[in-house]
Amino acid sequence: MQYLGVMAIVKTIVLFIMFYLSMWAMRPIRFEKWFKVGHEKEAQLLFLFITMGVAYLASQFIFLLMDLTSQYVLLF
């Protein structure tokens, strides 16, 4: 049971780290140029949603690697 609690904390930390890294990586992209003048809030919201999606996908990839590497022990 304690293992599940530790994994929940690790997954939460990884998700926040991936969110920060995806925001940092997507900063140079100017979403405001894709929208009409006066629609900066919509561009910021699009930036947030795309960042959350990228962070989710990256963290799911890391979680999959964690699960697979923990199963390698069963091979030997």
Wavefront OBJ file of the C-alpha trace (Angstrom):
o trace
v 0.000 0.000 0.000
v 2.877 2.349 0.752
v 4.254 1.690 -2.744
v 1.090 3.164 -4.279
v 1.431 6.315 -2.194
v 5.052 6.781 -3.219
v 4.201 6.224 -6.865
v 1.376 8.774 -6.644
v 3.802 11.369 -5.289
v 6.403 10.535 -7.946
v 3.819 10.747 -10.740
v 2.551 14.099 -9.458
v 6.077 15.512 -9.323
v 6.866 14.213 -12.809
v 3.662 15.741 -14.161
v 4.485 19.160 -12.698
v 8.053 18.978 -14.019
v 6.797 18.082 -17.496
v 4.273 20.932 -17.335
v 7.043 23.388 -16.462
v 9.344 22.043 -19.184
v 6.633 22.127 -21.835
v 5.778 25.726 -20.915
v 9.454 26.633 -21.096
v 9.876 24.910 -24.457
v 6.780 26.498 -26.008
v 7.491 30.070 -24.839
v 9.106 31.158 -28.129
v 5.994 30.222 -30.121
v 3.837 33.301 -30.656
v 0.245 32.104 -30.564
v -0.972 35.727 -30.586
v -0.039 36.025 -34.256
v -2.564 33.325 -35.161
v -5.470 35.267 -33.628
v -7.131 38.549 -34.468
v -6.192 41.689 -32.586
v -7.918 41.838 -29.224
v -8.083 38.069 -28.755
v -4.968 37.665 -26.622
v -6.874 35.812 -23.895
v -7.910 33.111 -26.342
v -4.302 32.765 -27.488
v -3.149 32.413 -23.885
v -5.818 29.789 -23.263
v -4.733 27.862 -26.361
v -1.140 28.060 -25.120
v -2.204 26.667 -21.754
v -4.198 23.790 -23.257
v -1.461 22.816 -25.706
v 1.082 22.968 -22.895
v -1.078 20.743 -20.702
v -1.485 18.256 -23.558
v 2.235 18.086 -24.259
v 2.991 17.731 -20.537
v 0.442 14.923 -20.229
v 1.853 13.024 -23.205
v 5.444 13.424 -22.014
v 4.602 12.316 -18.482
v 2.637 9.313 -19.770
v 5.689 8.302 -21.778
v 7.859 8.514 -18.657
v 5.293 6.538 -16.630
v 5.259 3.847 -19.309
v 9.037 3.630 -19.183
v 8.902 3.370 -15.388
v 6.383 0.539 -15.568
v 8.314 -1.326 -18.252
v 11.634 -1.043 -16.459
v 10.071 -2.289 -13.231
v 8.843 -5.361 -15.127
v 12.327 -6.165 -16.452
v 13.172 -7.479 -13.012
v 10.687 -10.294 -13.583
v 12.713 -11.559 -16.529
v 15.682 -12.585 -14.419
l 1 2 3 4 5 6 7 8 9 10 11 12 13 14 15 16 17 18 19 20 21 22 23 24 25 26 27 28 29 30 31 32 33 34 35 36 37 38 39 40 41 42 43 44 45 46 47 48 49 50 51 52 53 54 55 56 57 58 59 60 61 62 63 64 65 66 67 68 69 70 71 72 73 74 75 76
